[in-house]
Amino acid sequence: MRTPPLIVHFGAGNIGRSLVGTLFSRAGYEILFVDAAPDIVAALRQRHGYRVVVKDDLPPGAPAILEVRGADAIDARDADAVADAVARADLIGTSVGANVLPIVLRSMAPGLARRTRPVSILFCENLHGVVELARTTLGANLPAGFDLAGRVGLVATSIGKMVPIMPAEVRARDPLEVWGEAYNRIIADRHAFVGPVPGIEGLDLKANFRAYVDRKLYIHNLGHAVCACFGYLHGSTRIAEAMALGEVARAARAAMEASARALTIRYPGEFTEANQAEHVADLLRRFRNQALGDTVFRVGRDLPRKLAGDDRFVGALRLVRETGGDTAPLCRGIAAALHFAAADEQGKRFAPDDEVRARVARDGVAAFLTAHAKLDPVAYAGELALIDRLYRELAPPPAESDG
């Protein structure tokens, strides 16, 4: 009897279980999760499976519950077990986040050093520079002379799946149950694999991977952030609630469509007007999914990163400007972002966002964007002036005093 292939996946969180586990279980893989959460590890060891509840508008006959089988787990702190798993894996994956990834990479090194056949690592992280980070960290922890480029494929991915916030009562009832939208796709860099390339449904291999990284950032992430920022200005706390407001939905759509047209010009071999329009429409539908429960705070927070020169707002502005498009929808999105002051469910704001707003109030819109986003004040004089005007127009009214 043929032994099923094994994927060792670091991170049994929402993306690990709802996306990676679903795709690879369906393709006949055994899934061995590596995680540090004792309740997750214990439950996977006992049950060897879990269920994914699909929270989405489903076509007739589509299952609302997906059963993942053939899953197991080991404790991330068991160094010997981790090394053994890495040494025998047919494929390795991660979805642990930027802060944990270097620790995970160091824990992989002993197992990689023992391998006699090549293996690829699928980084389901949406982390800019993930391949460079992996190459540097692994290189420093593998034996001298180890042929990293020839023996380990470092595969970046673009993850677009959105996962609902799990209610505490559901987590208490079943630590393994996970909810997710129906979208199940991992877009990956076709050329980055070393050794066998897995051919499974939902693993979408792209030769021009950069085009899809840009599409994720400048359409999906941009539209989501514009919705959050305008949603905050309209008093919304949830993304689906914000998308029900015409002005919010129009602002998100306009920004996304401006980027979509620019990407069609930048990558004519990959994108067409038709497939970009379909992509934008699908994302707007998914943003309206009330079951996701995504908050305006979570999607909009971290202005220092999101207003950086190469991130969703200003990066899209540059792209649209460079391809001769209409930058006004991007300017409007940036102006709204400069007002963003949403708080979490405990009423606490993200401190770096407060710092951005204080800098804008002190130095002015143009000076802040010139310094922080590195926008050329001469080349982008028109856009900076428009953002400044829109910023003043969008300013929320001052709070009434109690006196």
C-alpha angles and dihedrals in degrees: 000000000000115000112234117242117262129227115192106204123191109213124040093198129121097295093040094053102031099041113016095035093047096049098044096041089053089051092055100258126142109233121214111186121203111205141149098218106104095204092051093047094046093048093049092049091051101042104025090210146040141194132258115208111209111222103192146088101285130198116242111287096016112133117251091200125047119198115214113204135181095044128142137162145214130198112261089222093061097093095184094050091047092051092048092050094049091048093057102034121120089204135006127210138182137199103161107118134251097286096052100037097084090053091049092049091052090050090053095054099082091051093046090051090057096051122112095191131050122262136187128224116216108209106205091182112107084220119152109234094013094143093051090048091050094046093051096043096045092043090056093049103041124084119276111272095023108151097229095168093050099041107034126048113211104204121189118204139192112227117197100165115122118210124200123239105263113233114240092237091056092049090049092050095046122003091196101051111105132183126215144162118260093256108107113171137126113198109204140180105262094200097052099072121105116202121354117012112217114235106202133145110264096024098106110195116204127194091199095046094162090067091060094046087055092046091053093049101038099039111022100031093036094051092045091051094046089052090051095048096047089041089057091051088053095048098254122148099186129054094228089051090051092049090057088067113088097218093050094047092047092051092050093046094048093052093045093048092050090054092043091056090048093050090051088057094043095047108026092162092059109032135046132185089253099050092043091052089050091049093051092047092050092050093049089052091050093048087058093057103121092193091068090068091200114170130228087230095057095045097043104037126104100056094176090064099035093049094047116124096257100035131095102289106037094026089057090046090055092046093051092045093049092051094048098252134140108280096187096096090052092047089052091051092050091049090054092047091056088063096047111131105148120157131214124248090279091055094252120137125213103261097217089057090057088052092053093051091048091052092049091049091049102040104023132245098280095047092049095049092044092054101035103034095029093232110170104244092213101042092043098036093120094049093045091052091049093048090050092051093046090047090058092044092051095047110128115239115266115266115259115251122234091231 
